Amino acid sequence: MEYHNPVLLHESIDALAIKKDGVYVDVTFGGGGHSREILSRLGATGKLIAFDQDLDAKRNKIDDNRFILIEENFRYIGRFLKFYGVKKVDGILADLGVSSHQFDEAERGFSIRFDGELDMRMNQSSKTSAKKIINTYTEEMLANILFMYGELRNARAIAHTIVEARTDGVIETSFQLRKLLQKYLPKAKEHKILAQIFQAIRIEVNEELEVLKEFLIQTPDLLSQEGRLSIISYHSLEDRLVKRFIRTGLFDGEPEKDFFGNIDVPLMKLGKLIIPNQEEVRKNNRARSAKLRVAKLKT
C-alpha cells in the first residue's frame, strides 16, 4: 500500500532526542514511516505506542515486540496509555493532516483531483461524512464552517449555492460539488479555493481542531521531565493552535500573570520553527506547507 515518504522524517524524530530505553508515542501512525524510524533508534527495552483510527493503517502494522498499535483516535491518548499501564512517556510525535494514501484513494473522497463519493472520514465507522454535511447542514452551518475552517470570504454565497442545488437532488460526489461551485473558481485560483472548501468540510467531518485541542491539553501531564513534543502541522488553523498552546498553555485569551509579571505555562518551545528544505518539497509536494514545532515540559 503506497503511503509515500513521511514529511520532515529525520527532523521530527531528531527533535524527540530518543533514549534507547525510552517510551514514545506516534499518534498518527499512517504508513508507519515515523514509527519505523523511532524503532530503529530504540534499544531492546524501549517501547513505542502508536495511534491510528483509519482501518487502512492496520495493514502497515509493524511486527515488533516493542510496538503497540492502538486503533483509536489520538484524542483518547491519556485513556489508552493508562489502560496499558503507561504513566509518563519520553516523547510524543504528531504528523497532523491527511496522509498521501488517503488523498490518493479516490473512493475516500478527500481529493479534489479524483471523482469519488463525498466521504472524507478518517474513521470509516463514523456516522458523519462529507455527503451528510453537504446535504443536511443548514445554510448558516455550512457558511460558518466554510468561513472558519476554509477561511473563505464568500462563504455565505458558496453555502447558498450548495443549499439551492441540493433541492434538485442529493449531491453525491466531489466532481458534482466542484461543478456546481464553478462560478466561484476563477482559473488562476481554482485549485487553491477548491482546496480551502474541501479542507473546511474535512475538518468538520473529523472534528480535527477539537481533536487537536483535546490532545494538546493532555500532553503536559503525559510527558516525563525531559519529555519532548514534536508536532508537524499543514495549515494555519492547526499551526496557530499548536503555537499558541506551547506559548501560553491556552487556545484563546492570555494566561494570568503572577505578582512579578511571570506566567505559569506547562510547556516551553525548543529551537525555531522547522520547515522542509527545497529538495524535500521537490520530491514530495505535500511537504510544501509543513511546519514542525518542538516543545518540552517547562522545568
C-alpha positions as CSV (number, residue, x, y, z in Angstrom):
1,M,0.0,0.0,0.0
2,E,1.5,3.3,-1.1
3,Y,1.8,5.8,1.7
4,H,4.8,7.9,0.3
5,N,7.6,9.3,2.3
6,P,6.9,10.8,5.7
7,V,7.3,14.6,5.8
8,L,10.3,16.0,7.9
9,L,11.1,12.5,9.0
10,H,14.6,13.0,10.4
11,E,13.9,16.5,11.8
12,S,10.8,15.4,13.7
13,I,12.4,12.3,15.2
14,D,15.7,14.1,16.0
15,A,13.5,16.6,17.9
16,L,12.4,13.7,20.2
17,A,16.0,13.1,21.4
18,I,15.3,9.4,21.5
19,K,16.7,7.5,24.6
20,K,17.4,3.8,23.9
21,D,15.2,2.7,26.8
22,G,12.5,5.4,26.4
23,V,8.8,5.2,25.9
24,Y,7.4,7.0,22.8
25,V,4.1,7.7,21.2
26,D,3.3,8.2,17.5
27,V,-0.3,9.5,17.5
28,T,-0.6,9.5,13.7
29,F,0.8,6.1,12.6
30,G,-0.4,6.1,8.9
31,G,2.1,4.3,6.8
32,G,4.4,3.8,9.7
33,G,7.3,5.8,8.4
34,H,7.9,7.8,11.5
35,S,7.2,4.8,13.8
36,R,9.9,2.7,12.0
37,E,12.4,5.5,12.4
38,I,11.7,5.7,16.1
39,L,12.0,1.9,16.5
40,S,15.3,2.0,14.6
41,R,16.7,4.3,17.3
42,L,15.3,2.4,20.3
43,G,17.1,-0.3,22.2
44,A,15.7,-3.7,23.2
45,T,13.9,-2.2,26.3
46,G,12.4,0.8,24.5
47,K,8.7,1.0,23.7
48,L,6.6,2.6,21.0
49,I,2.8,3.1,21.2
50,A,1.1,4.3,18.0
51,F,-2.5,5.5,17.3
52,D,-4.5,5.5,14.1
53,Q,-8.3,5.3,13.7
54,D,-8.0,4.6,9.9
55,L,-8.6,0.9,9.3
56,D,-6.2,1.1,6.3
57,A,-3.3,1.9,8.6
58,K,-3.7,-1.5,10.3
59,R,-2.2,-3.1,7.2
60,N,1.1,-1.4,7.9
61,K,1.3,-2.7,11.5
62,I,4.9,-3.4,12.5
63,D,5.8,-6.8,13.8
64,D,8.0,-5.9,16.7
65,N,7.5,-6.8,20.4
66,R,8.4,-3.2,21.3
67,F,5.5,-1.8,19.3
68,I,1.7,-1.5,20.1
69,L,-0.8,-0.1,17.6
70,I,-4.0,1.3,19.1
71,E,-6.8,1.6,16.6
72,E,-8.4,4.7,18.1
73,N,-8.4,8.5,17.7
74,F,-5.5,10.1,19.5
75,R,-7.9,12.4,21.4
76,Y,-8.0,9.4,23.7
77,I,-4.3,9.2,24.3
78,G,-4.4,9.6,28.1
79,R,-7.1,7.0,28.5
80,F,-5.3,4.3,26.4
81,L,-1.9,5.0,27.9
82,K,-3.4,4.5,31.3
83,F,-5.1,1.2,30.1
84,Y,-1.6,0.0,29.1
85,G,-0.1,1.0,32.4
86,V,1.9,3.8,31.0
87,K,2.1,6.9,33.3
88,K,4.7,9.0,31.6
89,V,6.3,9.0,28.1
90,D,9.6,10.4,26.8
91,G,8.3,11.8,23.6
92,I,5.1,12.3,21.6
93,L,5.1,12.8,17.8
94,A,2.1,14.0,15.8
95,D,2.1,14.4,12.0
96,L,-1.3,16.1,11.5
97,G,-3.3,16.2,8.3
98,V,-4.4,13.7,5.8
99,S,-1.9,11.0,4.6
100,S,-0.9,10.9,0.9
101,H,-2.5,7.4,0.8
102,Q,-5.9,8.9,1.9
103,F,-5.6,11.6,-0.8
104,D,-4.8,9.1,-3.5
105,E,-7.7,6.7,-2.8
106,A,-10.4,8.2,-4.9
107,E,-13.2,6.4,-3.0
108,R,-12.2,8.1,0.3
109,G,-13.4,11.5,-1.2
110,F,-10.5,13.5,0.2
111,S,-9.0,14.7,-3.1
112,I,-10.1,17.4,-5.5
113,R,-8.1,15.5,-8.2
114,F,-10.3,12.4,-8.3
115,D,-14.1,11.9,-8.6
116,G,-15.3,10.0,-5.6
117,E,-18.2,9.9,-3.2
118,L,-18.2,12.7,-0.7
119,D,-16.8,10.8,2.3
120,M,-13.6,12.3,3.9
121,R,-14.0,10.2,7.1
122,M,-10.6,9.2,8.7
123,N,-12.6,6.9,10.9
124,Q,-14.6,4.9,8.4
125,S,-17.1,3.8,11.0
126,S,-18.0,7.4,11.9
127,K,-21.6,8.5,11.1
128,T,-20.7,11.9,9.8
129,S,-19.5,12.1,6.2
130,A,-18.9,15.0,3.8
131,K,-22.0,13.9,1.9
132,K,-24.1,14.2,5.1
133,I,-22.7,17.7,5.8
134,I,-23.2,18.9,2.2
135,N,-26.7,17.6,2.0
136,T,-28.2,18.2,5.5
137,Y,-26.4,21.1,7.2
138,T,-28.3,24.4,7.2
139,E,-27.1,27.3,5.0
140,E,-25.8,29.1,8.2
141,M,-24.0,26.0,9.4
142,L,-22.3,25.5,6.0
143,A,-21.4,29.2,5.8
144,N,-19.8,29.0,9.3
145,I,-17.6,26.0,8.6
146,L,-16.5,27.4,5.2
147,F,-15.6,30.7,6.8
148,M,-14.0,29.3,10.0
149,Y,-12.2,26.2,8.6
150,G,-11.7,27.2,4.9
151,E,-11.1,31.0,5.6
152,L,-13.3,31.8,2.6
153,R,-14.6,35.3,2.4
154,N,-17.5,34.4,0.2
155,A,-18.6,31.5,2.5
156,R,-22.2,32.7,2.6
157,A,-22.6,32.8,-1.2
158,I,-21.0,29.3,-1.5
159,A,-23.3,27.9,1.2
160,H,-26.3,29.4,-0.5
161,T,-25.4,27.8,-3.9
162,I,-25.0,24.4,-2.2
163,V,-28.3,24.6,-0.4
164,E,-30.1,25.7,-3.6
165,A,-28.5,23.0,-5.7
166,R,-29.5,20.1,-3.4
167,T,-33.2,20.9,-3.8
168,D,-32.8,19.2,-7.2
169,G,-31.3,16.0,-5.7
170,V,-28.6,14.7,-3.4
171,I,-25.1,16.0,-4.1
172,E,-23.1,12.7,-4.2
173,T,-19.6,13.2,-5.5
174,S,-16.6,15.5,-5.3
175,F,-16.9,16.4,-9.0
176,Q,-20.6,17.2,-8.7
177,L,-19.7,19.6,-5.9
178,R,-16.9,21.1,-7.9
179,K,-19.2,21.6,-11.0
180,L,-21.9,23.4,-9.0
181,L,-19.4,25.7,-7.4
182,Q,-17.6,26.5,-10.7
183,K,-18.6,30.2,-10.7
184,Y,-16.5,30.7,-7.5
185,L,-13.4,29.1,-9.1
186,P,-11.6,31.5,-11.3
187,K,-9.0,29.7,-13.4
188,A,-6.0,31.2,-11.7
189,K,-7.2,30.3,-8.2
190,E,-9.4,27.2,-8.9
191,H,-7.1,24.7,-7.1
192,K,-6.5,26.9,-4.1
193,I,-10.2,27.7,-3.5
194,L,-11.3,24.1,-4.0
195,A,-8.6,23.0,-1.5
196,Q,-10.0,25.5,1.0
197,I,-13.6,24.3,0.5
198,F,-12.5,20.6,0.9
199,Q,-10.3,21.4,3.9
200,A,-13.3,23.1,5.6
201,I,-15.6,20.1,5.1
202,R,-12.9,17.6,6.1
203,I,-12.1,19.4,9.3
204,E,-15.8,19.4,10.2
205,V,-16.2,15.7,9.3
206,N,-13.3,14.6,11.5
207,E,-13.6,17.3,14.2
208,E,-9.9,17.9,13.6
209,L,-9.5,21.1,15.6
210,E,-11.4,19.8,18.6
211,V,-9.3,16.6,18.5
212,L,-6.1,18.6,18.4
213,K,-7.1,20.7,21.3
214,E,-8.2,17.7,23.4
215,F,-4.8,16.0,22.6
216,L,-2.7,19.1,23.3
217,I,-4.3,19.7,26.7
218,Q,-3.3,16.2,27.8
219,T,0.3,16.3,26.7
220,P,1.9,18.1,29.7
221,D,0.6,15.5,32.1
222,L,1.9,12.6,29.9
223,L,5.4,13.8,29.3
224,S,8.3,12.8,31.6
225,Q,10.6,15.6,33.0
226,E,12.8,15.7,29.9
227,G,10.0,14.5,27.5
228,R,9.6,16.1,24.1
229,L,6.6,17.0,21.9
230,S,7.2,17.1,18.2
231,I,4.3,18.3,16.0
232,I,4.0,18.7,12.2
233,S,1.0,20.8,11.0
234,Y,-0.1,21.6,7.5
235,H,-2.4,24.6,7.7
236,S,-2.5,27.8,9.6
237,L,-5.5,26.8,11.8
238,E,-3.6,23.8,13.2
239,D,-0.3,25.6,13.5
240,R,-1.9,28.5,15.3
241,L,-3.4,26.2,17.9
242,V,0.0,24.4,18.4
243,K,2.0,27.6,18.6
244,R,-0.4,29.2,21.0
245,F,-0.7,26.2,23.3
246,I,3.1,25.9,23.5
247,R,3.4,29.6,24.2
248,T,0.6,30.1,26.7
249,G,-1.0,26.8,27.6
250,L,-4.3,28.2,26.2
251,F,-6.1,28.3,22.9
252,D,-7.6,31.8,23.4
253,G,-7.1,34.7,25.8
254,E,-3.9,35.4,27.6
255,P,-2.5,33.5,30.7
256,E,-2.7,35.2,34.1
257,K,0.5,36.8,35.4
258,D,1.7,36.5,39.0
259,F,2.7,39.4,41.1
260,F,6.1,39.6,39.4
261,G,4.6,39.5,35.9
262,N,5.5,35.9,35.2
263,I,3.1,33.5,33.5
264,D,2.8,29.8,34.5
265,V,2.7,27.8,31.3
266,P,3.3,24.0,31.1
267,L,5.5,23.8,28.1
268,M,8.4,25.7,26.6
269,K,9.4,25.8,23.0
270,L,12.6,24.3,21.8
271,G,14.5,25.8,18.9
272,K,12.9,27.6,16.0
273,L,10.1,26.7,13.6
274,I,11.4,24.0,11.2
275,I,10.2,23.8,7.6
276,P,11.2,21.4,4.8
277,N,14.1,22.2,2.6
278,Q,13.6,22.8,-1.2
279,E,14.8,19.3,-2.0
280,E,12.2,17.7,0.2
281,V,9.4,19.9,-1.3
282,R,10.6,19.0,-4.8
283,K,10.4,15.2,-4.0
284,N,7.2,15.5,-2.0
285,N,4.7,18.3,-2.9
286,R,2.7,17.6,0.3
287,A,5.7,18.9,2.3
288,R,5.4,22.4,1.0
289,S,3.1,23.6,3.8
290,A,4.5,21.6,6.6
291,K,5.7,23.2,9.8
292,L,7.4,21.5,12.7
293,R,7.2,22.8,16.3
294,V,9.0,21.2,19.2
295,A,8.4,21.7,22.9
296,K,9.3,20.1,26.3
297,L,8.0,20.4,29.8
298,K,8.8,23.7,31.5
299,T,11.1,23.0,34.4
